[in-house]
C-alpha cells in the first residue's frame, strides 16, 4: 500500500498548519485500513503512532512538496516507510523537560525496541522507516 499527499507550502521548523495536521490524520486512517485488510488489527495502535510521528516529522523538518507513506508486509515483518525526498540528517533530540514537542522519534524508538523491531533513516535521510515483527514472531 502506498499513499502520498502534496504539501502546498513547505515550512520547515514551523508548527503544523491545520491542513497539514489533517493530512497526518488521513495517513493514520489509511494505515489502519491497510492493517485491518491484512488481518493485523492488533498492530493498529502501534502503527498509527509510528505513522503519526514519522509523517509529522517529515512535515516539520523538511521542505518537501510531497510526502509518501508505504506500508508493506512480508512473511515476518511489517514495514512502514515515510518518504519526503529531502536528504537530511535525521536525529533523535532530547527535549527540555517542559518542552511541548520534540519527543516523536523517542516514541518511535521506544515502541520499536519494545516490539523487537527497528527504525532509522535511509536514502541519506530522505526516508524514515520502521519495521515491526508480525504478532507472535518477535514479541515472546
C-alpha positions in Angstrom: 0.0 0.0 0.0 1.3 3.4 -0.9 -0.3 6.9 -0.4 1.0 10.3 -0.8 0.0 13.9 -0.4 1.1 17.3 -1.6 2.5 19.9 0.8 1.2 23.2 -0.5 3.8 25.5 1.0 6.6 23.6 2.9 7.5 25.3 6.2 10.5 23.6 7.8 10.8 24.2 11.5 7.4 25.8 12.0 4.3 24.4 13.8 1.9 22.3 11.7 -0.9 24.1 9.9 -4.4 22.7 10.3 -4.3 21.3 6.7 -1.0 19.5 7.5 -2.4 18.0 10.7 -5.4 16.8 8.7 -3.1 15.0 6.3 -1.4 13.2 9.2 -4.9 12.0 10.3 -5.6 10.8 6.7 -2.3 8.8 6.7 -3.2 7.3 10.0 -6.6 6.2 8.7 -5.1 4.7 5.5 -2.6 2.8 7.7 -5.4 1.4 9.9 -7.4 0.3 6.9 -4.4 -1.5 5.5 -3.8 -3.3 8.7 -7.4 -4.4 9.0 -7.4 -5.7 5.4 -4.2 -7.7 6.2 -5.6 -9.2 9.4 -3.2 -7.2 11.5 -5.7 -5.1 13.5 -3.8 -5.9 16.7 -1.0 -3.7 15.4 -3.2 -0.7 14.7 -2.4 1.4 17.7 1.3 1.0 17.4 1.4 1.6 13.7 -0.8 4.6 13.9 1.5 6.2 16.5 4.5 5.4 14.2 2.8 6.9 11.2 1.8 10.0 13.1 5.3 10.7 14.3 7.1 9.9 11.1 4.7 11.9 8.9 4.7 14.8 11.4 8.5 14.7 11.5 8.6 14.9 7.7 6.2 17.8 7.7 8.1 19.8 10.4 11.7 19.1 9.4 11.8 19.0 5.6 10.8 21.4 2.9 9.3 18.6 0.8 6.5 19.4 -1.7 5.2 15.8 -1.4 5.3 13.2 1.4 4.5 9.5 0.8 3.7 6.6 3.1 4.3 3.0 2.2 3.2 0.0 4.4 4.2 -3.5 3.3 4.1 -6.9 4.9 6.3 -9.8 4.2 6.3 -13.3 5.9 7.6 -12.0 9.2 7.7 -8.2 9.3 5.5 -5.1 8.8 7.4 -2.2 7.1 6.4 1.4 7.4 8.2 4.0 5.3 7.7 7.7 5.1 9.5 9.5 2.3 9.9 13.2 1.9 12.6 13.0 -0.7 14.7 15.7 1.0 18.1 14.3 2.1 18.9 15.5 5.6 20.4 14.3 8.9 17.6 12.9 11.0 18.3 12.7 14.7 16.6 11.9 18.0 16.5 15.0 20.2 16.4 15.2 23.9 13.9 18.0 24.5 13.8 20.2 27.5 11.7 18.8 30.4 8.9 21.3 29.9 9.0 21.3 26.0 5.7 20.7 24.3 7.2 18.9 21.4 10.3 17.0 20.3 9.6 13.5 21.6 8.2 11.9 18.4 11.3 10.0 17.4 11.9 9.0 21.0 8.4 7.4 21.0 9.2 5.6 17.7 12.5 4.3 19.1 10.8 3.1 22.4 8.0 1.4 20.5 10.3 -0.3 18.0 12.5 -1.6 20.9 9.6 -2.8 22.9 8.2 -4.7 19.9 11.7 -6.1 19.0 11.7 -4.0 15.8 14.0 -1.4 14.4 13.8 2.0 12.8 16.0 4.6 11.2 16.6 6.8 8.2 17.5 5.7 4.7 18.4 7.3 1.4 20.6 10.0 3.0 17.7 10.9 5.3 15.1 11.3 2.6 13.2 8.4 4.1 12.3 7.3 7.7 11.4 3.7 8.3 10.2 1.3 11.0 10.0 -2.4 10.9 8.0 -4.5 13.4 7.8 -8.2 13.6 4.3 -9.6 13.0 2.4 -10.6 16.1 3.7 -13.8 17.6 7.1 -13.7 16.0 9.3 -11.3 17.9 7.2 -10.5 21.0 7.7 -13.5 23.2 
